[in-house]
Amino acid sequence: MNAPLNKSIRRTRTVDITNWGAEPPRWISLLADEVRATNRKMAGERIGVSRSAVSLALANRYPSPSTDSIEKKVLLALDGLQCPAQQLTISVEQCRDYRARPAPTHNPMAMRMWRHCQSCPHNPDRQQGENP
């Protein structure tokens, strides 16, 4: 059953991200890897954008003044984070959901993990101690 699926993937031409410079952003590298593994159309479907948006982003010619929207979509769909509290790789969405939930006062172990999330480097709203 996997053979027909593999035959149905139309491989993409070479993925060129040189317009991003020597060190492209992580989300561009993730997107390029996904396109190399599948193709632009399938990568766009997985992320929730069009094939042309994928092509424009990879070529650093995205027409919007900001690439924040497509960047967030790429990271949500393709990126995993190494969670220091759980010692596991989890999705960005799982990380966000866990840290945003109310403090689990009923379970000491869950509370320890939740507290760790509040000061985690992956948390954009992290609390880094008291400011005088």
C-alpha positions as CSV (number, residue, x, y, z in Angstrom):
1,M,0.0,0.0,0.0
2,N,2.9,2.4,0.6
3,A,4.3,1.8,-3.0
4,P,1.4,3.7,-4.7
5,L,1.8,6.6,-2.2
6,N,5.5,6.9,-3.0
7,K,4.8,6.8,-6.7
8,S,2.2,9.5,-6.3
9,I,4.6,12.0,-4.8
10,R,5.9,14.2,-7.6
11,R,9.4,15.2,-6.5
12,T,10.2,18.8,-6.4
13,R,13.1,20.5,-8.2
14,T,16.1,21.5,-6.2
15,V,15.3,23.6,-3.1
16,D,17.3,26.8,-3.2
17,I,17.4,28.8,0.0
18,T,20.6,30.8,-0.8
19,N,18.6,34.1,-0.9
20,W,18.4,33.7,2.9
21,G,22.2,34.1,3.3
22,A,24.7,31.8,4.9
23,E,22.5,30.9,7.9
24,P,18.8,30.8,7.0
25,P,16.3,31.0,9.9
26,R,15.3,27.7,11.5
27,W,11.8,27.8,10.1
28,I,13.2,28.1,6.5
29,S,15.5,25.1,7.1
30,L,12.5,23.1,8.4
31,L,10.4,24.1,5.4
32,A,13.2,23.2,2.9
33,D,13.7,19.8,4.5
34,E,9.9,19.1,4.3
35,V,9.9,20.1,0.6
36,R,12.9,17.9,-0.1
37,A,11.1,15.0,1.6
38,T,7.8,15.5,-0.3
39,N,7.2,18.5,-2.6
40,R,6.0,22.1,-2.4
41,K,2.3,21.3,-2.7
42,M,2.3,18.6,0.0
43,A,4.4,20.8,2.3
44,G,2.0,23.6,1.8
45,E,-1.0,21.3,2.6
46,R,0.7,20.1,5.8
47,I,1.5,23.6,6.9
48,G,-1.8,25.2,5.8
49,V,-0.5,27.5,3.0
50,S,-0.5,27.4,-0.8
51,R,2.2,25.9,-2.9
52,S,3.1,29.4,-4.2
53,A,3.5,30.7,-0.6
54,V,5.9,27.9,0.1
55,S,7.9,28.7,-3.0
56,L,8.0,32.5,-2.2
57,A,9.0,31.9,1.4
58,L,11.9,29.6,0.3
59,A,13.1,32.1,-2.2
60,N,12.9,34.9,0.4
61,R,10.4,36.8,-1.9
62,Y,7.3,36.5,0.3
63,P,5.2,39.6,-0.6
64,S,4.1,40.5,2.9
65,P,6.3,42.9,4.9
66,S,6.4,40.3,7.7
67,T,6.8,36.5,7.4
68,D,5.5,36.0,11.0
69,S,2.3,34.3,9.9
70,I,3.9,31.6,7.7
71,E,6.8,31.2,10.2
72,K,4.3,30.4,13.0
73,K,2.5,27.9,10.7
74,V,5.8,26.2,9.7
75,L,7.0,25.9,13.3
76,L,3.6,24.6,14.6
77,A,3.5,22.0,11.9
78,L,7.2,20.9,11.6
79,D,9.1,21.9,14.7
80,G,9.6,20.0,17.9
81,L,11.1,21.3,21.1
82,Q,13.3,19.5,23.6
83,C,11.3,20.0,26.8
84,P,13.7,20.3,29.7
85,A,10.9,19.5,32.2
86,Q,9.8,16.3,30.5
87,Q,13.1,15.3,28.9
88,L,11.1,14.6,25.7
89,T,10.7,16.2,22.3
90,I,7.2,17.8,22.1
91,S,5.4,19.9,19.6
92,V,5.3,23.7,19.9
93,E,1.5,23.3,20.4
94,Q,1.9,20.8,23.2
95,C,4.4,23.2,24.9
96,R,2.0,26.1,24.6
97,D,-1.0,24.2,25.8
98,Y,0.9,22.8,28.9
99,R,2.3,26.1,30.0
100,A,-1.0,28.0,29.4
101,R,-3.2,25.7,31.5
102,P,-4.1,26.6,35.1
103,A,-1.7,25.6,37.9
104,P,-2.4,21.9,38.7
105,T,-2.7,22.4,42.5
106,H,-4.0,18.8,43.0
107,N,-0.8,17.1,41.9
108,P,2.6,18.0,43.3
109,M,4.5,16.4,40.4
110,A,2.4,18.2,37.8
111,M,2.8,21.4,39.8
112,R,6.6,21.0,39.7
113,M,6.5,20.6,35.9
114,W,4.1,23.5,35.4
115,R,6.4,25.8,37.5
116,H,9.3,24.7,35.4
117,C,7.3,25.7,32.3
118,Q,6.7,29.2,33.6
119,S,10.4,29.9,33.6
120,C,11.4,27.7,30.6
121,P,13.5,29.3,27.8
122,H,10.8,28.1,25.3
123,N,8.2,30.2,27.1
124,P,8.0,33.6,25.5
125,D,6.2,35.0,28.6
126,R,8.6,33.3,31.0
127,Q,9.0,34.8,34.5
128,Q,12.6,35.3,35.3
129,G,12.3,36.3,38.9
130,E,11.2,39.4,40.7
131,N,12.0,42.8,39.3
132,P,12.7,45.4,42.0
